[in-house]
Amino acid sequence: MPAVNARGRAASSGLLSIGQVLARLSPEFPALTSSKLRFLEVQGIVTPVRTESGYRKFSQADLERLRLALTLQRDHYLPLVVIREYLADIDAGRDPATPVAVPPPSIVPAPRRYRREELLATAGAAPQLLNDAISTGVIVASDAYTDQTVTLLRALVALDRHGIEPRHLRALRQSADRDVALVEQAVAPHLRRTDSASRGRAGEIAPELAKRLEELRSIYVKTAIDRLLG
């Protein structure tokens, strides 16, 4: 039986194989693989000892170092170069602050916000029409309005030209609230659960139900108009 060198003897005493490391860390990091562990070694995050036959052996310090590096990756989205520098500071006896990733500039523009005068100008609405919409609850008063409010106010402008005022639309708003109540009732079993899968399922179901209710409303309105004009 071949003799092992001093490093190999040290590695064979109380240290962990790559499989044992995976068993310890996989509950916290389910996506972790042996390939990822080898990659972290190549990147200098950890340096396991080797037996004479070339098997990696990890100490408890290696295990904690891996746990820290993986946590910084998962929770702080840090690149390995930053993690490596952070670990080097710790190795040097310094007490560095936990690095914080700086997110890249978003390519998605921030939602436009409109002050009252900007809203009126963009929608082409008279101040009194906005006042009436707010007083009847068709539009909710705010210091700044969204693009959705612009669309809503433009629709009110078009309706107003035909004598349909915000006060006539109060029932429409109440009908929308009833639709929301129906959707809420349908997704309530999912919302009562605390797991992310159930919450995600509720997020899928609610828009689909709203779409179906809108389709029904459109069919009813069209059918009624056809009768009116027929």
SVG drawing of the C-alpha trace seen along z (x, -y; Angstrom):
<svg xmlns="http://www.w3.org/2000/svg" viewBox="-83 -74 88 76">
<polyline fill="none" stroke="black" stroke-width="0.4" points="0.0,0.0 1.6,-3.3 2.6,-5.7 1.0,-9.1 3.0,-12.3 2.7,-14.6 0.0,-16.7 -1.9,-13.6 -1.7,-12.3 -3.1,-15.7 -5.8,-15.5 -6.9,-12.1 -7.4,-13.1 -10.8,-14.7 -11.2,-16.4 -14.1,-16.3 -14.3,-14.9 -15.9,-16.9 -19.0,-14.7 -19.2,-15.4 -18.9,-19.1 -21.8,-18.9 -23.8,-17.0 -23.2,-19.8 -23.8,-22.8 -26.5,-21.5 -29.4,-22.1 -28.5,-25.9 -27.4,-26.0 -29.4,-23.4 -27.8,-24.3 -24.3,-23.6 -22.4,-20.9 -19.0,-19.4 -18.2,-21.3 -19.0,-24.5 -16.8,-23.6 -13.9,-22.9 -14.6,-26.2 -14.4,-28.1 -11.1,-26.3 -9.7,-27.5 -10.9,-31.0 -8.9,-31.0 -11.9,-31.1 -10.7,-28.0 -7.6,-25.8 -8.3,-22.2 -5.4,-19.9 -4.8,-16.9 -4.0,-13.3 -1.2,-11.6 -3.8,-10.2 -5.1,-13.7 -8.3,-13.7 -9.4,-17.0 -9.9,-17.2 -11.6,-20.2 -11.1,-21.5 -13.9,-23.0 -12.3,-26.4 -12.7,-25.6 -16.3,-24.7 -17.1,-28.0 -15.2,-29.9 -17.3,-28.3 -20.5,-29.0 -19.5,-32.6 -18.6,-33.0 -21.8,-31.3 -23.9,-33.4 -22.3,-36.6 -23.0,-35.4 -26.6,-34.5 -27.7,-37.3 -25.5,-40.2 -25.0,-39.3 -21.3,-39.9 -18.8,-38.8 -16.1,-36.4 -13.3,-39.0 -14.9,-41.1 -15.5,-38.1 -11.9,-37.0 -10.7,-40.5 -13.0,-40.4 -11.7,-37.0 -8.1,-38.2 -8.7,-41.1 -10.1,-38.7 -7.0,-36.4 -4.8,-39.4 -6.4,-40.0 -8.4,-43.0 -12.1,-43.5 -13.6,-44.6 -17.2,-45.7 -19.4,-43.3 -19.2,-44.5 -22.3,-45.7 -22.9,-45.2 -23.7,-48.3 -26.4,-47.4 -25.9,-48.5 -28.1,-51.3 -31.5,-50.0 -32.3,-50.0 -36.0,-50.3 -36.9,-54.0 -38.6,-55.0 -42.4,-55.4 -43.4,-58.9 -45.2,-60.9 -47.4,-63.9 -48.3,-66.8 -51.9,-68.1 -51.1,-70.7 -49.0,-68.2 -51.8,-65.7 -54.4,-68.2 -52.2,-69.3 -51.2,-65.8 -54.8,-64.4 -56.3,-67.6 -58.7,-67.9 -60.4,-70.9 -59.7,-71.4 -63.4,-70.9 -63.5,-67.5 -60.7,-66.3 -62.3,-67.8 -65.6,-66.0 -63.7,-62.7 -62.0,-63.0 -65.2,-64.0 -67.1,-61.0 -64.2,-58.6 -63.5,-57.8 -60.0,-59.2 -58.2,-59.1 -56.6,-62.4 -52.8,-62.4 -49.8,-64.7 -48.5,-62.9 -50.3,-60.8 -49.3,-57.9 -49.6,-57.1 -52.6,-55.0 -54.3,-58.1 -53.5,-59.9 -55.2,-57.2 -58.2,-57.2 -58.6,-61.0 -58.3,-61.0 -61.2,-58.5 -63.2,-60.8 -62.5,-63.7 -63.8,-61.6 -66.9,-60.5 -67.6,-64.1 -67.9,-65.2 -71.0,-63.0 -72.5,-64.1 -71.3,-61.2 -69.9,-62.8 -67.8,-61.3 -70.9,-61.1 -72.5,-58.7 -69.5,-56.4 -69.8,-55.8 -71.6,-52.5 -68.8,-51.4 -66.3,-51.9 -68.4,-50.0 -68.8,-47.2 -65.0,-47.0 -64.7,-46.8 -67.1,-43.9 -65.0,-42.2 -62.0,-42.6 -63.9,-41.0 -64.7,-38.0 -61.0,-37.7 -60.0,-38.1 -62.4,-35.3 -61.0,-33.0 -57.3,-33.5 -57.9,-33.6 -56.9,-30.0 -53.6,-30.7 -53.0,-34.0 -53.7,-32.3 -50.6,-30.1 -47.2,-31.5 -45.1,-29.7 -43.8,-31.5 -45.2,-29.0 -48.8,-29.7 -48.3,-33.4 -46.9,-33.0 -49.8,-31.0 -52.2,-33.7 -50.2,-36.2 -50.8,-34.0 -54.5,-33.4 -55.6,-37.0 -54.7,-38.6 -56.2,-35.7 -59.5,-36.0 -59.6,-39.8 -59.1,-39.2 -62.0,-36.7 -64.3,-39.1 -63.4,-41.9 -64.2,-39.7 -67.6,-38.9 -68.3,-42.6 -67.3,-43.4 -69.6,-40.7 -72.5,-41.9 -72.0,-45.5 -71.7,-44.6 -74.8,-42.4 -76.8,-45.2 -75.6,-47.8 -76.4,-45.4 -80.0,-45.1 -80.1,-48.9 -79.1,-49.5 -80.8,-46.4"/>
</svg>
